[in-house]
Amino acid sequence: MSWGRILLVALVLTAALAAVHVQQKGDEQVLQAGIELTQDQAKFTFSLTNVFDTAAHLVFSSGQQFELVVKDAEGTEVYRFSDGRLFTMALIYEELPPGASLTWSDVWDLKDKDGRPVAPGRFQAEITVLARVMDGPLDSEQLSTSVEFEL
């Protein structure tokens, strides 16, 4: 293999790729998710933004405020954020004023549930904000989204 080809492969493997998906209500952007891919990890960042004119009041039933599930092209679950984690059992109240955002992130090491590196291919990340809307303009359908990406 030529040095040029090796360099090209190395650049492709280490280059960051950003994929963005937006959950919309009409023209309103509510839940936005992005993925930054590197050679050894995928960093997911997502924000819930109140694009409406009135405040939204949310309640989380535990310290786990989101769930992130990654599935391969066959639909097999290869990663789940909550696996192996413990969360506090407490009600968490959040007021989301107009224009304000809540942002979360998680890093996946590109290994399956058995600790083996996943094979290259297409994947889908399903992201759900685990809040209940107490009042305000948001609805539960706006609290989840999915993003497809390729390794």
C-alpha positions as CSV (number, residue, x, y, z in Angstrom):
1,M,0.0,0.0,0.0
2,S,1.4,3.4,-1.0
3,W,2.1,6.1,1.6
4,G,-0.4,8.3,0.0
5,R,-3.1,5.7,0.4
6,I,-2.1,5.0,4.0
7,L,-2.3,8.8,4.7
8,L,-5.7,9.0,3.0
9,V,-7.0,6.1,5.1
10,A,-5.6,7.6,8.3
11,L,-7.2,11.0,7.5
12,V,-10.5,9.4,6.8
13,L,-10.4,7.4,10.1
14,T,-9.4,10.4,12.2
15,A,-11.6,13.1,10.5
16,A,-14.6,14.2,12.5
17,L,-17.9,13.8,10.8
18,A,-20.9,15.7,12.0
19,A,-24.4,14.5,11.4
20,V,-27.2,16.6,12.6
21,H,-30.9,15.8,12.9
22,V,-33.6,18.2,14.0
23,Q,-37.0,17.2,15.4
24,Q,-39.4,19.9,14.2
25,K,-42.9,21.1,14.8
26,G,-43.8,23.0,11.7
27,D,-40.8,25.2,11.1
28,E,-39.8,25.2,14.8
29,Q,-36.6,23.4,15.7
30,V,-37.1,21.6,19.1
31,L,-34.7,18.6,19.6
32,Q,-31.4,18.8,17.7
33,A,-28.9,16.0,17.7
34,G,-25.4,15.8,16.4
35,I,-22.7,13.2,16.2
36,E,-19.0,13.8,16.0
37,L,-17.1,10.6,14.8
38,T,-13.5,9.9,15.3
39,Q,-11.4,6.7,14.9
40,D,-12.3,5.4,18.3
41,Q,-15.5,7.1,19.5
42,A,-18.8,8.7,18.7
43,K,-19.7,11.8,20.6
44,F,-23.4,12.6,20.7
45,T,-24.6,16.0,21.6
46,F,-28.2,17.0,21.7
47,S,-30.3,20.0,22.8
48,L,-33.9,20.5,23.6
49,T,-34.8,24.1,22.8
50,N,-38.0,26.0,23.6
51,V,-38.7,27.8,20.4
52,F,-42.1,28.9,21.5
53,D,-43.3,32.2,23.2
54,T,-44.2,30.6,26.6
55,A,-42.1,28.7,29.1
56,A,-42.2,24.9,29.2
57,H,-42.2,23.1,32.6
58,L,-40.6,19.6,32.5
59,V,-40.2,17.0,35.2
60,F,-37.7,14.1,35.2
61,S,-38.5,11.1,37.4
62,S,-34.8,10.3,38.1
63,G,-31.3,11.5,37.5
64,Q,-31.4,9.9,34.1
65,Q,-32.6,12.7,31.8
66,F,-32.1,10.9,28.5
67,E,-31.8,7.5,26.8
68,L,-29.5,6.9,23.9
69,V,-29.7,3.6,22.0
70,V,-27.5,2.7,19.0
71,K,-28.6,-0.1,16.6
72,D,-26.7,-1.6,13.7
73,A,-28.1,-2.0,10.2
74,E,-29.9,-5.2,11.2
75,G,-31.6,-3.5,14.1
76,T,-29.5,-5.1,16.8
77,E,-28.9,-3.0,19.8
78,V,-25.1,-2.4,20.2
79,Y,-25.1,0.4,22.8
80,R,-27.5,1.8,25.4
81,F,-26.5,4.8,27.5
82,S,-28.2,3.5,30.7
83,D,-26.6,0.0,30.7
84,G,-24.5,-0.5,33.8
85,R,-25.3,2.9,35.3
86,L,-27.2,3.8,38.4
87,F,-29.3,6.9,38.6
88,T,-30.7,8.8,41.6
89,M,-34.4,8.4,42.4
90,A,-35.5,12.0,42.6
91,L,-37.9,14.3,40.8
92,I,-36.1,17.0,38.9
93,Y,-38.0,20.0,37.7
94,E,-36.8,22.2,34.9
95,E,-38.3,25.4,33.6
96,L,-37.4,26.1,30.0
97,P,-38.1,29.7,29.2
98,P,-38.6,30.8,25.6
99,G,-35.4,30.5,23.6
100,A,-33.6,28.5,26.3
101,S,-32.1,25.1,25.8
102,L,-31.1,22.0,27.8
103,T,-28.1,20.2,26.4
104,W,-26.7,16.7,27.0
105,S,-23.8,14.7,25.6
106,D,-22.5,11.2,25.7
107,V,-19.5,9.4,24.3
108,W,-19.7,5.8,22.9
109,D,-16.4,3.9,22.5
110,L,-17.7,2.1,19.3
111,K,-17.8,-1.2,21.1
112,D,-20.8,-3.6,21.3
113,K,-22.4,-4.8,24.5
114,D,-19.8,-7.6,24.7
115,G,-16.9,-5.1,24.6
116,R,-15.9,-5.9,21.0
117,P,-15.3,-3.2,18.4
118,V,-18.3,-2.8,16.1
119,A,-17.9,-3.6,12.4
120,P,-18.0,-0.7,10.0
121,G,-21.5,-0.1,8.6
122,R,-24.7,2.0,9.0
123,F,-26.1,2.7,12.5
124,Q,-29.1,4.5,13.9
125,A,-29.0,6.4,17.2
126,E,-32.3,6.8,18.9
127,I,-32.4,9.7,21.4
128,T,-35.2,10.3,23.9
129,V,-35.4,13.0,26.5
130,L,-37.0,11.3,29.5
131,A,-39.1,14.3,30.7
132,R,-42.8,14.7,31.2
133,V,-44.1,18.0,30.0
134,M,-46.1,19.5,32.9
135,D,-47.3,22.5,31.0
136,G,-46.2,24.6,28.1
137,P,-46.0,24.4,24.3
138,L,-43.8,21.2,24.0
139,D,-45.4,17.8,23.5
140,S,-44.0,14.3,24.1
141,E,-43.5,13.7,20.4
142,Q,-40.9,16.4,20.3
143,L,-38.8,14.7,23.0
144,S,-37.3,12.0,20.8
145,T,-35.4,11.8,17.5
146,S,-33.1,9.5,15.6
147,V,-29.9,10.0,13.6
148,E,-28.4,7.7,11.0
149,F,-24.7,7.6,10.6
150,E,-22.0,5.4,9.1
151,L,-18.7,4.1,10.5
